[in-house]
Amino acid sequence: MSLRIRLARGGAKKRPFYRIVVAEATSPRDGRFVEKVGTYNPMLPKEHADRLILKAERVQHWLGVGAQPTDRLHKLLGQAGLMEPFKYGEQPKKSAPGKKRTEREAEAAEKAQRAAEAAAKAAEAPAEA
């Protein structure tokens, strides 16, 4: 039985409200859960106290037992200071720029550097004369 700490959606259409629950990984998103450990209201401003409400000791307990938070919850728990901040992975190789693009960018940077050096020399020459 693998446990997940995740968001269960509630609220009206276009007005989301989430319960933070501990549930089995195979149960539906808004279905059965083991325990409710907090709430998250994304409609409130970030600095509002009621935006994220957590039962910190219960979250720590479930993390200690081996429950894995989802990426979104990992980020929220990191902001709350209950976990280390979430680190996004490196850029996927598929979306990395191609060889020609990197060559063009290197050439453009080199041209810009030469132009800046020429402008600096041109500015020095009249100053000396």
C-alpha positions in Angstrom: 0.0 0.0 0.0 1.7 3.2 -1.2 0.4 6.4 0.3 0.4 9.8 -1.3 -0.2 13.2 0.2 -2.2 15.1 -2.4 -4.9 17.6 -3.2 -8.5 16.6 -3.4 -10.6 19.2 -5.3 -13.7 20.8 -4.1 -15.5 24.1 -4.6 -17.6 25.4 -7.4 -16.9 25.6 -11.1 -13.9 28.0 -11.6 -13.7 28.5 -7.8 -11.3 25.7 -6.7 -10.8 24.7 -3.1 -8.6 21.8 -2.1 -8.4 19.5 0.8 -4.9 18.2 1.5 -5.4 14.5 2.1 -3.4 11.3 2.7 -4.7 8.6 0.3 -3.7 5.4 -1.3 -2.1 6.0 -4.7 -4.7 4.0 -6.5 -7.8 5.7 -5.1 -9.5 8.4 -7.2 -8.5 12.1 -6.8 -11.6 13.1 -5.0 -12.4 9.7 -3.6 -11.5 7.8 -0.4 -8.7 9.0 1.7 -7.1 8.0 5.0 -6.8 11.4 6.7 -7.4 15.1 6.0 -4.3 17.0 7.0 -5.1 20.5 5.7 -6.7 22.8 3.1 -5.4 25.0 0.3 -7.4 27.9 -1.3 -5.6 29.2 -4.4 -8.2 32.0 -4.8 -6.8 33.9 -1.8 -3.7 36.1 -2.1 -0.3 34.5 -1.4 0.2 36.4 1.8 -3.2 35.5 3.3 -3.1 33.3 6.4 -5.9 31.0 5.3 -4.5 30.2 1.8 -2.6 27.2 3.2 -3.7 25.5 6.4 -1.8 22.5 7.6 -1.8 20.1 10.6 2.0 20.2 10.7 2.5 17.3 13.2 0.2 15.0 11.1 2.0 15.9 7.9 5.4 15.1 9.5 4.0 11.8 10.8 2.8 10.7 7.4 6.1 11.8 5.8 7.9 9.7 8.4 5.7 6.7 7.7 6.7 7.0 4.0 3.8 8.9 2.3 5.1 10.7 -0.8 3.8 14.2 -1.6 2.8 15.1 -5.1 5.0 17.7 -6.9 2.5 20.6 -6.2 2.3 19.6 -2.5 6.0 19.2 -2.2 6.4 22.8 -3.4 3.7 24.0 -0.9 5.3 22.0 2.0 8.7 23.4 1.1 7.3 27.0 1.3 5.7 26.1 4.7 9.1 24.9 5.9 8.0 21.2 6.5 10.2 19.8 3.7 13.3 20.9 1.8 12.2 23.1 -1.2 11.2 21.3 -4.3 13.9 21.3 -7.0 12.8 21.0 -10.6 14.8 18.7 -12.7 17.3 19.7 -15.4 16.1 20.8 -18.8 15.0 17.8 -20.8 17.3 16.9 -23.7 14.4 17.0 -26.0 13.7 20.7 -25.4 17.3 21.7 -25.3 18.3 24.1 -28.2 19.8 22.4 -31.3 23.4 22.6 -32.5 22.8 25.2 -35.2 20.9 27.5 -32.7 23.7 27.3 -30.2 26.3 28.2 -33.0 24.2 31.2 -34.1 23.9 32.4 -30.5 27.6 32.1 -30.0 28.3 34.0 -33.2 25.8 36.8 -32.2 27.5 37.1 -28.8 30.9 37.3 -30.4 29.7 40.1 -32.8 28.2 42.0 -30.0 31.4 41.8 -28.0 33.4 43.0 -31.0 31.0 45.9 -31.5 31.3 46.9 -27.9 35.1 46.9 -28.0 35.0 49.0 -31.2 32.7 51.5 -29.6 34.9 51.7 -26.5 38.0 52.4 -28.8 36.1 55.0 -30.8 35.1 56.7 -27.5 38.7 56.7 -26.3 40.2 58.2 -29.6 38.3 61.5 -29.6 38.9 61.9 -25.8 42.7 61.8 -26.4 42.6 64.2 -29.3 
